[in-house]
Amino acid sequence: MHSLKIELSKFTVIGAINFIFTFILFFWMVKIIEVNYLIALPVVSVIGMVLTYTLNYVWVFKPEGKLVFRGRLIKYILAGSVSVSLNLIALKFLVDRTGFDPFYTQISLIPFIVVFNFLTAKFWSLRPVTF
């Protein structure tokens, strides 16, 4: 249980770093250069996936001694793609139904995304291989 708390804490710190980075990038794309939010979200998400994969691999889950970009990265990107797809569906649905600003609507979805991403990383994409 102690190990899970440490992993969750570290995952949250990396998530906060990613949040700040992608928040600024999403804001810049949507509000400053006026990229459509349905395009900005996947672009920002892919950049964030590469960042968080590297940090989570090295600092949080440590499934192997050194950073490896092979099978686990593919699984991480697949899980991230499902997360982004579900996020896009929810974002579009909420924006279309409520008329709320996409930027603030996206902020409200973040807790759900964090839980989904932690579970997929912990139990699937960055899980240590045991024989």
VOBA-1610 file (N, C-alpha, C; in pm, whole numbers, padded with zeros to 5 digits, always signed):
BEGIN
Met+00083-00120+00000Met+00000+00000+00000Met+00087+00126+00000His+00197+00122+00076His+00289+00236+00080His+00347+00264-00058Ser+00382+00159-00129Ser+00437+00172-00265Ser+00335+00237-00360Leu+00210+00198-00347Leu+00104+00256-00430Leu+00089+00405-00402Lys+00097+00444-00276Lys+00085+00586-00240Lys+00201+00666-00298Ile+00321+00609-00293Ile+00438+00677-00350Ile+00422+00692-00500Glu+00381+00583-00567Glu+00360+00590-00712Glu+00253+00692-00748Leu+00144+00691-00676Leu+00035+00785-00703Leu+00081+00929-00680Ser+00160+00951-00577Ser+00212+01085-00549Ser+00304+01132-00661Lys+00397+01046-00701Lys+00489+01081-00809Lys+00413+01102-00940Phe+00315+01012-00967Phe+00234+01024-01089Phe+00162+01158-01090Thr+00114+01200-00973Thr+00043+01328-00961Thr+00137+01446-00987Val+00260+01437-00937Val+00358+01544-00963Val+00386+01554-01113Ile+00408+01440-01177Ile+00432+01441-01322Ile+00308+01491-01395Gly+00192+01450-01348Gly+00068+01499-01407Gly+00055+01650-01394Ala+00097+01703-01280Ala+00092+01849-01260Ala+00187+01920-01355Ile+00306+01864-01371Ile+00402+01921-01467Ile+00343+01917-01608Asn+00287+01803-01643Asn+00225+01788-01775Asn+00106+01882-01790Phe+00026+01893-01683Phe-00090+01981-01687Phe-00048+02125-01717Ile+00052+02174-01644Ile+00098+02311-01664Ile+00148+02329-01807Phe+00231+02236-01852Phe+00287+02244-01986Phe+00177+02239-02093Thr+00089+02139-02085Thr-00014+02125-02188Thr-00123+02231-02174Phe-00148+02278-02052Phe-00244+02385-02028Phe-00199+02511-02103Ile-00073+02546-02086Ile-00018+02663-02154Ile-00023+02644-02305Leu+00015+02526-02351Leu+00013+02497-02494Leu-00129+02499-02551Phe-00224+02437-02479Phe-00364+02437-02524Phe-00420+02579-02526Phe-00393+02654-02421Phe-00437+02794-02416Phe-00381+02872-02535Trp-00252+02858-02560Trp-00187+02928-02670Trp-00252+02889-02803Met-00275+02759-02823Met-00332+02715-02951Met-00477+02762-02968Val-00559+02748-02864Val-00702+02780-02875Val-00730+02930-02866Lys-00667+02996-02771Lys-00699+03136-02746Lys-00612+03236-02823Ile-00486+03203-02847Ile-00395+03299-02910Ile-00389+03280-03062Ile-00358+03158-03105Ile-00347+03138-03251Ile-00476+03081-03312Glu-00579+03062-03226Glu-00714+03026-03266Glu-00723+02897-03349Val-00653+02795-03302Val-00667+02662-03360Val-00795+02601-03302Asn-00869+02529-03383Asn-00991+02463-03336Asn-00957+02370-03220Tyr-01039+02373-03117Tyr-01011+02293-02998Tyr-01006+02143-03026Leu-01079+02096-03127Leu-01079+01954-03162Leu-00949+01913-03233Ile-00875+02009-03281Ile-00742+01983-03337Ile-00635+02005-03232Ala-00651+02111-03154Ala-00552+02145-03051Ala-00539+02034-02947Leu-00650+01976-02904Leu-00644+01875-02799Leu-00559+01754-02837Pro-00579+01693-02954Pro-00493+01578-02987Pro-00345+01616-03003Val-00317+01733-03060Val-00179+01777-03077Val-00112+01791-02940Val-00177+01861-02851Val-00124+01882-02716Val-00112+01748-02643Ser-00208+01660-02663Ser-00208+01531-02595Ser-00091+01443-02637Val-00060+01440-02763Val+00053+01359-02811Val+00183+01411-02752Ile+00200+01540-02752Ile+00321+01600-02692Ile+00328+01564-02543Gly+00216+01575-02475Gly+00210+01540-02334Gly+00236+01392-02308Met+00192+01304-02398Met+00215+01161-02382Met+00364+01127-02386Val+00435+01187-02478Val+00579+01161-02486Val+00648+01210-02359Leu+00610+01327-02312Leu+00667+01382-02189Leu+00637+01291-02070Thr+00511+01254-02052Thr+00474+01175-01935Thr+00524+01032-01943Tyr+00530+00975-02062Tyr+00585+00840-02076Tyr+00728+00836-02022Thr+00806+00931-02068Thr+00947+00936-02026Thr+00959+00955-01876Leu+00889+01052-01821Leu+00899+01081-01678Leu+00841+00968-01591Asn+00726+00914-01632Asn+00666+00805-01556Asn+00751+00679-01562Tyr+00810+00653-01676Tyr+00895+00536-01692Tyr+01017+00545-01600Val+01083+00658-01604Val+01209+00675-01531Val+01188+00696-01381Trp+01086+00770-01342Trp+01074+00813-01203Trp+00965+00741-01123Val+00855+00700-01189Val+00742+00647-01113Val+00739+00494-01112Phe+00722+00433-01229Phe+00696+00290-01235Phe+00823+00206-01252Lys+00924+00260-01316Lys+01054+00194-01335Lys+01040+00046-01370Pro+00973+00013-01479Pro+00954-00128-01512Pro+01085-00198-01551Glu+01184-00125-01597Glu+01316-00178-01629Glu+01419-00076-01583Gly+01543-00117-01578Gly+01649-00031-01529Gly+01676+00091-01614Lys+01654+00080-01743Lys+01679+00195-01831Lys+01556+00222-01918Leu+01548+00343-01966Leu+01436+00386-02050Leu+01436+00310-02181Val+01322+00251-02214Val+01309+00172-02336Val+01189+00225-02415Phe+01212+00248-02543Phe+01104+00294-02631Phe+01070+00182-02729Arg+00999+00082-02681Arg+00953-00025-02770Arg+00812-00062-02730Gly+00785-00184-02695Gly+00649-00230-02668Gly+00571-00148-02569Arg+00636-00106-02462Arg+00564-00028-02361Arg+00519+00108-02415Leu+00604+00170-02495Leu+00565+00299-02553Leu+00442+00283-02641Ile+00437+00176-02717Ile+00320+00151-02803Ile+00195+00134-02717Lys+00206+00056-02610Lys+00092+00037-02520Lys+00053+00169-02454Tyr+00153+00248-02415Tyr+00127+00377-02351Tyr+00054+00471-02447Ile+00099+00472-02571Ile+00035+00557-02672Ile-00105+00507-02704Leu-00125+00375-02709Leu-00259+00321-02731Leu-00353+00361-02617Ala-00306+00345-02494Ala-00388+00385-02379Ala-00414+00536-02383Gly-00311+00612-02415Gly-00326+00757-02427Gly-00423+00796-02537Ser-00419+00722-02647Ser-00511+00749-02759Ser-00655+00722-02720Val-00677+00614-02644Val-00813+00587-02594Val-00856+00700-02500Ser-00764+00743-02413Ser-00793+00852-02322Ser-00828+00980-02397Val-00747+01013-02497Val-00772+01134-02576Val-00904+01122-02653Ser-00930+01005-02707Ser-01055+00985-02782Ser-01177+01002-02693Leu-01173+00940-02574Leu-01283+00956-02480Leu-01296+01102-02436Asn-01180+01166-02416Asn-01178+01308-02379Asn-01242+01393-02489Leu-01205+01367-02614Leu-01262+01444-02726Leu-01413+01426-02735Ile-01458+01302-02719Ile-01602+01274-02725Ile-01675+01350-02614Ala-01622+01340-02492Ala-01684+01409-02379Ala-01680+01561-02397Leu-01565+01612-02441Leu-01550+01756-02460Leu-01648+01809-02565Lys-01653+01741-02678Lys-01745+01784-02785Lys-01890+01777-02738Phe-01926+01666-02673Phe-02062+01649-02624Phe-02099+01762-02527Leu-02011+01787-02429Leu-02041+01890-02329Leu-02046+02030-02390Val-01953+02060-02479Val-01953+02193-02543Val-02078+02211-02628Asp-02111+02107-02707Asp-02229+02117-02794Asp-02359+02127-02713Arg-02367+02051-02605Arg-02490+02049-02524Arg-02507+02172-02436Thr-02395+02223-02383Thr-02407+02331-02285Thr-02371+02468-02342Gly-02290+02468-02447Gly-02242+02595-02501Gly-02130+02656-02418Phe-02080+02581-02319Phe-01971+02632-02236Phe-01844+02644-02317Asp-01755+02729-02273Asp-01626+02750-02336Asp-01547+02619-02334Pro-01493+02575-02450Pro-01417+02450-02455Pro-01297+02447-02360Phe-01235+02561-02341Phe-01118+02568-02255Phe-01154+02531-02111Tyr-01259+02589-02058Tyr-01300+02563-01920Tyr-01367+02426-01906Thr-01435+02384-02009Thr-01494+02250-02008Thr-01384+02145-01999Gln-01275+02166-02073Gln-01163+02073-02069Gln-01104+02065-01928Ile-01094+02176-01861Ile-01041+02177-01725Ile-01126+02088-01634Ser-01258+02091-01652Ser-01346+02011-01567Ser-01331+01861-01591Leu-01279+01822-01706Leu-01263+01680-01738Leu-01131+01621-01684Ile-01041+01705-01642Ile-00907+01659-01603Ile-00905+01553-01493Pro-00982+01564-01385Pro-00976+01458-01283Pro-01010+01318-01337Phe-01105+01310-01427Phe-01143+01181-01485Phe-01030+01125-01572Ile-00966+01213-01644Ile-00856+01174-01731Ile-00738+01124-01648Val-00708+01191-01539Val-00596+01151-01453Val-00618+01010-01397Val-00736+00981-01348Val-00765+00849-01294Val-00750+00742-01402Phe-00807+00764-01517Phe-00798+00668-01627Phe-00652+00646-01666Asn-00575+00753-01679Asn-00436+00742-01721Asn-00349+00670-01618Phe-00372+00696-01490Phe-00296+00626-01386Phe-00324+00477-01391Leu-00449+00440-01400Leu-00485+00299-01400Leu-00428+00226-01521Thr-00434+00287-01637Thr-00379+00219-01756Thr-00227+00210-01751Ala-00160+00310-01696Ala-00014+00305-01684Ala+00027+00203-01578Lys-00036+00207-01464Lys-00001+00120-01351Lys-00024-00027-01384Phe-00137-00056-01443Phe-00177-00196-01459Phe-00164-00251-01601Trp-00119-00168-01696Trp-00107-00220-01831Trp+00021-00175-01900Ser+00032-00050-01936Ser+00142-00008-02024Ser+00278+00000-01956Leu+00284+00037-01829Leu+00413+00048-01760Leu+00426-00054-01646Arg+00348-00156-01654Arg+00354-00263-01554Arg+00482-00345-01576Pro+00554-00373-01468Pro+00673-00458-01484Pro+00635-00597-01532Val+00717-00654-01615Val+00694-00789-01665Val+00744-00887-01560Thr+00658-00978-01520Thr+00698-01081-01425Thr+00686-01217-01491Phe+00778-01300-01462Phe+00777-01434-01522Phe+00749-01539-01419
//
